Amino acid sequence: MSATLIVSLSLWVITAVLALVAWRKGVPVLKEASRSGVLDFLYLIPRLAIGVIGAGFLAALLPQDVVRSWLGPDSGFTGLLLATVAGAVTPGGPVIGFAIGASALKSGASYLAVMTYVTAWALFAFQRLIVWELPVMPTRVVWLRVAASLPLPILTAWGVMLLTGRG
């Protein structure tokens, strides 16, 4: 069985178990949970579709020779640093971040560079720091978190190289 099929079946099983638990709490709970889930689904599907279609356009428009030279398998440590910076400055949520990562892969970026990009995007999204973290949390805590997280994108790539035995 493929990993995609296993994940899909697992998600359906989890959903069925949650529906059963909601039903056991009462039909009104099941109805409200179903209504909420369907509304979330209808809200997200167009955004996901736009992101996936946009990623296809982005992959077709990215100059493959440039992507390969800057982020390809031979880009080395410099490529990982570039991917880290690109991840940190990429605005938006998962539809944007993962779409750019998928497009870079299709355009010749190494999987290590893309993993580094996604890790940096998840940890350092600059707009999240400005809009959410700094206004809500003490400044010292935010900068300590950022400082402690700085090596993680590169360590992710190195960890994968150690686990897989290839770069």
C-alpha positions in Angstrom: 0.0 0.0 0.0 1.3 3.5 -0.8 1.9 6.0 1.9 -0.7 8.3 0.4 -3.4 5.6 0.6 -2.4 4.8 4.2 -2.6 8.4 5.3 -6.0 8.9 3.5 -7.5 5.8 5.0 -6.2 6.8 8.5 -7.8 10.2 8.2 -11.1 8.7 7.1 -11.0 6.3 10.1 -10.2 9.1 12.5 -13.1 11.2 11.1 -15.4 8.2 11.4 -14.4 7.7 15.1 -14.8 11.4 15.8 -18.3 11.3 14.2 -19.2 8.3 16.3 -18.0 10.2 19.5 -20.1 13.3 18.5 -23.1 11.1 17.8 -22.8 9.5 21.3 -22.8 12.9 22.8 -26.1 13.6 21.1 -27.6 14.2 17.7 -27.4 18.0 18.1 -23.6 17.7 18.7 -23.3 15.6 15.6 -25.3 18.0 13.5 -23.3 21.1 14.7 -20.0 19.3 14.2 -21.0 18.2 10.7 -22.3 21.7 9.8 -19.1 23.3 11.1 -16.9 20.8 9.2 -18.8 21.3 5.9 -18.6 25.1 6.2 -14.8 24.9 6.9 -14.5 22.5 3.9 -16.3 24.9 1.6 -14.3 27.8 2.9 -10.9 26.0 2.3 -11.4 24.1 -0.9 -11.4 27.2 -3.2 -8.2 28.5 -1.5 -6.5 25.1 -1.8 -7.5 24.8 -5.5 -6.1 28.3 -6.2 -2.9 27.5 -4.4 -2.4 24.2 -6.2 -3.2 25.7 -9.6 -1.0 28.8 -8.8 1.8 26.4 -7.9 1.5 24.8 -11.3 1.8 28.2 -13.0 4.7 29.2 -10.7 6.6 26.0 -11.5 6.1 26.6 -15.2 7.3 30.2 -14.9 10.3 29.7 -12.6 13.5 29.6 -14.7 14.7 26.0 -14.1 18.4 26.8 -14.8 18.3 29.5 -12.1 16.5 27.4 -9.6 18.8 24.5 -10.2 21.9 26.6 -9.8 20.8 28.4 -6.7 18.8 25.6 -5.0 19.7 22.4 -6.8 21.6 19.4 -5.6 25.0 21.1 -6.3 24.1 24.4 -4.6 25.6 23.2 -1.3 25.5 25.1 2.0 24.9 28.4 0.1 21.7 27.0 -1.4 20.6 25.9 2.1 21.2 29.4 3.4 19.4 31.0 0.5 16.4 28.6 1.1 16.4 29.6 4.8 16.2 33.3 3.9 13.6 32.7 1.3 11.5 30.7 3.8 11.8 33.5 6.4 10.6 36.2 4.0 7.8 34.3 2.3 4.5 35.7 3.4 1.2 33.8 3.8 -0.1 30.5 5.0 0.4 26.9 4.0 -1.2 27.3 0.6 1.6 29.8 -0.3 4.5 28.2 1.5 3.9 24.7 0.3 3.0 25.8 -3.2 6.3 27.6 -3.5 8.1 24.6 -2.1 6.4 22.2 -4.6 7.1 24.6 -7.5 10.7 24.8 -6.5 11.0 21.0 -6.5 9.4 20.8 -10.0 11.8 23.5 -11.2 15.0 21.6 -10.1 15.5 22.5 -6.4 16.9 19.7 -4.3 14.6 18.2 -1.7 17.1 19.3 1.0 16.8 22.9 -0.1 13.0 22.7 -0.1 12.9 21.0 3.3 15.2 23.9 4.6 12.8 26.4 3.0 9.7 24.9 4.5 11.3 24.6 7.9 12.5 28.3 7.8 9.0 29.4 6.5 7.3 27.5 9.4 9.7 28.9 12.1 10.5 32.4 10.9 7.7 33.8 8.8 8.6 37.5 9.1 5.1 38.7 8.7 4.0 36.4 11.6 6.7 37.9 13.8 5.6 41.4 13.0 1.8 40.9 13.1 1.4 38.3 15.8 4.4 37.4 17.9 5.9 40.8 18.7 2.5 42.5 19.5 1.3 39.6 21.7 4.5 38.3 23.5 7.3 40.0 25.3 9.9 41.1 22.8 12.7 39.2 24.7 10.7 35.9 24.4 10.2 36.4 20.7 13.9 37.1 20.0 15.0 34.2 22.2 12.7 31.9 20.3 14.0 33.1 17.0 17.7 32.8 18.2 17.1 29.3 19.5 15.4 28.3 16.2 18.1 29.8 13.8 20.1 26.6 13.3 17.0 24.4 12.8 16.5 24.7 9.0 20.1 23.8 8.3 20.0 21.0 11.0 16.9 19.6 9.3 18.8 19.3 6.0 21.9 17.8 7.7 19.7 15.4 9.7 18.0 14.1 6.6 21.5 13.7 4.9 22.6 11.6 7.9 19.4 9.5 7.9 19.3 8.9 4.1 23.1 8.8 3.5 22.8 11.2 0.6 22.9 15.0 0.0 
